[in-house]
Amino acid sequence: MSTLQFKNKWVLVTGASSGLGAEIARQLATKHGANLILLARRKEKLEQLKSELETDTGVAIKILIADMSKPNQVDQAIDQVLTEGNLYAAVLNAAVTYFGPQRELSWGDYETMLQTNVNAVVRMTNRLVEHFESSGKEGGLMIVSSMAAMIPIPYQAVYSGTKSFILGFATALRHELKNTNFSITVFTPGGIQTEMTGGEKFNNLRNWLAPVAEVANDSLKALQQRKLTYIPGFSNRIGNLIFKLMGRKFVLNQMARIYRKSLFNK
Ligand SMILES: NC(=O)c1ccc[n+]([C@@H]2O[C@H](COP(=O)([O-])OP(=O)(O)OC[C@H]3O[C@@H](n4cnc5c(N)ncnc54)[C@H](OP(=O)(O)O)[C@@H]3O)[C@@H](O)[C@H]2O)c1
């Protein structure tokens, strides 16, 4: 299987209006010369990024405004992506979290998180796999999960569940693929400096957060090299090993203590 080369190819990035998605888009344009389809809800942010990248790099950029928590908008968006463009790769990155006691998470917000982080990813993945399997075209899909998929985070219980779901789903699905020119990669970063971790609830956890540019760069290498899964950062890989060696109970107790301190300052 050859490595992916993005130059002059169309790549979809969901959640491209901020954080990791915006940086992945930026690096795809500046370092790889890819044409981009940028998807998110905030039109102004996407337009800003589009004009920045078009001016700096001359790549072609399309904007797609869609709410991934709404199934009809997910379907419309993926229809448009697959009918309009000669899609080469997709980065399914859009997600939301809730950081706080589970009992305070409303059912509505729970459903929005499930819809955005899980259902939209599965709906889009099904369509993308169908497209690449039936056409036999070369390409790649990267799904952004999290280390929370392997090491569940107390006070981000539902988020952890959603990230575990997509890790299990996508790694299993890769082994059903018949098109040997198409791959699925699951990227599982630890904490990153983005809007998601920008609030004061994360104040005590800031030292753990990696710069977004570094993480985006690692993610694109993993996608290019068609890795099955990839954890960026040496300390995250060590953390994952410690989790396996020391046992879940010990590590989760420590994590709950640290996260409680950050949330409630006690
Ligand atoms: N930050 C971390 O510490 C961390 C750690 C591990 C994994 N991750 C994962 O990395 C990915 C990116 O997160 P981030 O940290 O970059 O967060 P972020 O800065 O909050 O960005 C999230 C992106 O998702 C989009 N989004 C959210 N809800 C959406 C919806 N309903 N419809 C369409 N787009 C939606 C947002 O755009 P709009 O608001 O404009 O729609 C935004 O572009 C996520 O999958 C996250 O789980 C993050």
The ligand as a Tripos MOL2 file, in Angstrom:
@<TRIPOS>MOLECULE
LIG
   48    52     1     0     0
SMALL
NO_CHARGES

@<TRIPOS>ATOM
      1 N1         -8.4140   19.2470   22.8540 N.am      1 LIG1
      2 C1         -8.0640   18.0820   23.3780 C.2       1 LIG1
      3 O1         -7.4540   18.0150   24.4800 O.2       1 LIG1
      4 C2         -8.3340   16.7990   22.6310 C.ar      1 LIG1
      5 C3         -7.7260   15.6240   23.0970 C.ar      1 LIG1
      6 C4         -7.9610   14.4340   22.4210 C.ar      1 LIG1
      7 C5         -8.7770   14.4150   21.3140 C.ar      1 LIG1
      8 N2         -9.3590   15.5600   20.8850 N.ar      1 LIG1
      9 C6        -10.2190   15.4870   19.7180 C.3       1 LIG1
     10 O2         -9.7310   16.3610   18.7210 O.3       1 LIG1
     11 C7        -10.8270   16.7620   17.8760 C.3       1 LIG1
     12 C8        -10.8020   18.2760   17.7200 C.3       1 LIG1
     13 O3        -11.0270   18.8710   18.9700 O.3       1 LIG1
     14 P1        -10.4120   20.2860   19.3690 P.3       1 LIG1
     15 O4         -9.6740   20.0950   20.6110 O.co2     1 LIG1
     16 O5         -9.7480   20.8720   18.1940 O.co2     1 LIG1
     17 O6        -11.7550   21.0600   19.7350 O.3       1 LIG1
     18 P2        -12.3250   22.4810   19.2810 P.3       1 LIG1
     19 O7        -11.2640   23.4900   19.1870 O.co2     1 LIG1
     20 O8        -13.4630   22.7100   20.2210 O.co2     1 LIG1
     21 O9        -12.8710   22.1960   17.8150 O.3       1 LIG1
     22 C9        -13.9980   21.3990   17.5930 C.3       1 LIG1
     23 C10       -14.4190   21.5550   16.1560 C.3       1 LIG1
     24 O10       -15.5720   20.7180   15.9480 O.3       1 LIG1
     25 C11       -16.5850   21.5150   15.3490 C.3       1 LIG1
     26 N3        -17.9010   21.0650   15.7970 N.ar      1 LIG1
     27 C12       -18.3420   20.8780   17.0530 C.ar      1 LIG1
     28 N4        -19.6230   20.5320   17.0520 N.ar      1 LIG1
     29 C13       -20.0050   20.5090   15.7530 C.ar      1 LIG1
     30 C14       -21.2320   20.2580   15.1050 C.ar      1 LIG1
     31 N5        -22.3610   19.9610   15.7700 N.pl3     1 LIG1
     32 N6        -21.2830   20.3310   13.7640 N.ar      1 LIG1
     33 C15       -20.1640   20.6520   13.0480 C.ar      1 LIG1
     34 N7        -18.9810   20.9120   13.6100 N.ar      1 LIG1
     35 C16       -18.9060   20.8430   14.9490 C.ar      1 LIG1
     36 C17       -16.3150   22.9390   15.8130 C.3       1 LIG1
     37 O11       -16.8160   23.8600   14.8520 O.3       1 LIG1
     38 P3        -18.1100   24.7900   15.0160 P.3       1 LIG1
     39 O12       -18.2660   25.1170   16.4660 O.co2     1 LIG1
     40 O13       -17.7910   25.9710   14.1590 O.co2     1 LIG1
     41 O14       -19.2140   23.9570   14.4700 O.co2     1 LIG1
     42 C18       -14.7980   22.9720   15.7960 C.3       1 LIG1
     43 O15       -14.3340   23.2750   14.5120 O.3       1 LIG1
     44 C19       -12.0870   16.2270   18.5390 C.3       1 LIG1
     45 O16       -12.4660   15.0290   17.9170 O.3       1 LIG1
     46 C20       -11.6430   15.9550   19.9580 C.3       1 LIG1
     47 O17       -12.4280   14.9700   20.5810 O.3       1 LIG1
     48 C21        -9.1520   16.7610   21.5070 C.ar      1 LIG1
@<TRIPOS>BOND
     1     1     2 1
     2     2     3 2
     3     2     4 1
     4     4     5 ar
     5     4    48 ar
     6     5     6 ar
     7     6     7 ar
     8     7     8 ar
     9     8     9 1
    10     8    48 ar
    11     9    10 1
    12     9    46 1
    13    10    11 1
    14    11    12 1
    15    11    44 1
    16    12    13 1
    17    13    14 1
    18    14    15 2
    19    14    16 1
    20    14    17 1
    21    17    18 1
    22    18    19 2
    23    18    20 1
    24    18    21 1
    25    21    22 1
    26    22    23 1
    27    23    24 1
    28    23    42 1
    29    24    25 1
    30    25    26 1
    31    25    36 1
    32    26    27 ar
    33    26    35 ar
    34    27    28 ar
    35    28    29 ar
    36    29    30 ar
    37    29    35 ar
    38    30    31 1
    39    30    32 ar
    40    32    33 ar
    41    33    34 ar
    42    34    35 ar
    43    36    37 1
    44    36    42 1
    45    37    38 1
    46    38    39 2
    47    38    40 1
    48    38    41 1
    49    42    43 1
    50    44    45 1
    51    44    46 1
    52    46    47 1
@<TRIPOS>SUBSTRUCTURE
     1 LIG1         1 GROUP 0 **** ****
